Amino acid sequence: MANGHGGARPGSGRKKKPLADKLMEGNPGKRPNKVLGFAEGLPAEVEPPEYLENFAGFEIEPDVNVFYSNTVKWLERTGCLHLINPDFIAEYAMLKTRWLECEFIVGSLFAHHRISMAAANADMGLKYLKQADAAWAKIWAIVAQNCEYTLGSENPNAEIMAALLSAKPE
């Protein structure tokens, strides 16, 4: 960075190889494969905070409550809902709603041939979408760190070797 601050940057470094590629290659690194675990039958509904009602700018669907509820339902399935700050979910829902409103405005401006105003709103929509993605990244980081479990045994050949060693000679 130009201001002299060092340290690791979020998202820097080599990206993880997808699990499907590891399984196809026989897991050449021999590290345990990890997948996200989803729990079933977790707590009942979590209601959106009341202050999100003030963010209803246009009467469009889905509104901020739908984004909030869908995110909460997904987090319940992962079993990580109790780890996420509710403000993170509210921030994500509000930004996603604002992005959708900007897209709605852009569509209506294009319909009325107001291209310059539509371009300005499209740019604003992209900024909201970028902020929504950053808000989602905070949520996803918590889910990815806490909901992974090892797929199978650490050594994929351990079961075969155990069967060979336990076999009785004839």
C-alpha positions in Angstrom: 0.0 0.0 0.0 1.1 3.5 -0.6 0.7 4.6 3.0 3.2 2.1 4.3 0.9 -0.3 6.1 1.8 -3.9 5.5 0.2 -7.2 6.3 -1.9 -9.7 4.5 -4.8 -8.5 2.5 -8.2 -10.2 2.6 -8.6 -12.5 -0.4 -4.9 -12.5 -1.3 -2.9 -15.6 -2.0 -3.6 -18.7 -4.0 -7.3 -19.6 -4.2 -8.5 -22.9 -2.8 -9.0 -25.7 -5.4 -12.6 -26.8 -5.7 -13.5 -30.0 -4.0 -14.6 -31.6 -7.2 -11.2 -31.1 -8.7 -9.5 -32.5 -5.6 -11.7 -35.6 -5.8 -11.0 -36.1 -9.5 -7.3 -35.9 -9.0 -7.3 -38.2 -6.0 -6.4 -35.4 -3.5 -2.7 -35.1 -4.5 -2.0 -32.8 -1.5 -3.2 -35.5 0.9 -4.8 -32.9 3.2 -8.3 -33.7 4.4 -11.0 -32.4 2.1 -13.4 -30.0 3.8 -17.0 -29.2 2.9 -19.7 -27.0 4.4 -22.0 -28.7 6.9 -25.6 -27.7 7.0 -27.7 -28.5 10.1 -31.4 -29.3 9.9 -34.2 -28.3 12.3 -32.7 -25.3 14.0 -34.5 -22.5 15.8 -37.7 -20.9 14.6 -38.0 -17.5 12.8 -35.9 -14.5 13.5 -37.7 -11.3 12.7 -36.0 -8.4 10.9 -35.2 -5.4 13.1 -37.8 -2.6 13.2 -35.4 0.1 11.9 -35.3 -1.7 8.5 -38.9 -0.6 7.9 -37.6 3.0 7.5 -35.6 1.9 4.5 -38.6 1.0 2.4 -38.1 3.6 -0.4 -40.2 2.1 -3.2 -42.9 -0.6 -3.1 -40.9 -3.3 -4.9 -40.6 -7.0 -4.2 -38.5 -8.4 -2.7 -38.2 -5.8 0.0 -35.7 -5.5 2.8 -37.6 -7.9 5.1 -37.5 -10.6 2.4 -33.7 -10.3 2.0 -33.3 -10.4 5.8 -35.5 -13.4 6.2 -33.9 -15.3 3.4 -30.4 -14.7 4.8 -31.5 -15.8 8.2 -33.1 -19.0 6.9 -29.9 -19.8 5.0 -27.8 -19.1 8.0 -30.0 -21.4 10.1 -29.4 -24.2 7.7 -25.6 -23.7 8.1 -25.9 -23.8 11.9 -23.9 -20.5 12.1 -26.7 -18.1 12.8 -25.7 -17.7 16.4 -22.2 -16.6 15.3 -23.3 -13.8 13.0 -23.9 -10.3 14.3 -27.5 -9.4 13.4 -26.3 -6.0 12.3 -24.3 -7.7 9.5 -27.5 -9.3 8.2 -29.4 -6.1 8.4 -26.6 -4.2 6.6 -26.6 -6.8 3.8 -30.3 -6.8 3.5 -30.5 -3.0 3.3 -27.7 -2.7 0.7 -29.2 -5.4 -1.4 -32.6 -3.7 -1.3 -31.0 -0.4 -2.3 -29.2 -2.0 -5.2 -32.6 -3.5 -6.4 -34.2 -0.1 -6.1 -31.5 1.5 -8.2 -32.0 -1.2 -10.9 -35.7 -0.5 -10.8 -35.1 3.2 -11.3 -32.7 2.5 -14.2 -35.3 0.4 -15.9 -38.0 3.0 -15.6 -35.6 5.8 -16.8 -34.6 3.8 -19.8 -38.3 3.2 -20.6 -38.8 7.0 -20.6 -35.6 7.6 -22.7 -33.7 9.5 -19.9 -30.4 7.9 -20.7 -28.1 10.3 -18.7 -30.1 10.0 -15.5 -30.3 6.2 -16.0 -26.5 6.1 -16.3 -26.0 8.0 -13.1 -28.4 5.6 -11.3 -26.7 2.6 -12.8 -23.4 3.8 -11.4 -25.0 4.3 -8.0 -26.5 0.8 -8.2 -23.1 -0.7 -8.9 -21.7 1.0 -5.8 -24.6 -0.4 -3.7 -23.9 -3.9 -5.2 -20.2 -3.6 -4.3 -21.1 -2.6 -0.7 -23.6 -5.5 -0.5 -20.9 -7.9 -1.7 -18.5 -6.6 1.0 -21.2 -7.0 3.6 -21.8 -10.6 2.4 -18.1 -11.3 2.5 -18.2 -10.5 6.3 -21.0 -13.0 6.7 -19.4 -15.6 4.5 -16.1 -15.5 6.2 -17.7 -16.5 9.5 -19.7 -19.3 7.9 -16.7 -20.7 5.9 -14.5 -20.7 9.0 -17.0 -22.3 11.4 -19.1 -24.7 9.3 -16.5 -26.8 7.5 -16.0 -30.4 8.4 -13.6 -33.0 7.1 -14.9 -35.2 4.3 -14.0 -38.8 4.8 -10.9 -39.9 6.6 -7.6 -38.1 6.5 -6.0 -40.8 4.4 -8.2 -42.0 1.6 -6.2 -45.3 1.4 -6.6 -46.1 5.1 -9.8 -48.1 4.6 -8.2 -50.2 1.8 -5.1 -50.8 3.8 -7.1 -51.8 6.9 -9.1 -54.3 4.8 -5.8 -55.8 3.4 -4.2 -56.1 6.8 -7.3 -57.7 8.3 -7.7 -60.3 5.5 -6.9 -63.8 6.5 -4.5 -65.8 4.3 -6.0 -69.0 2.8 
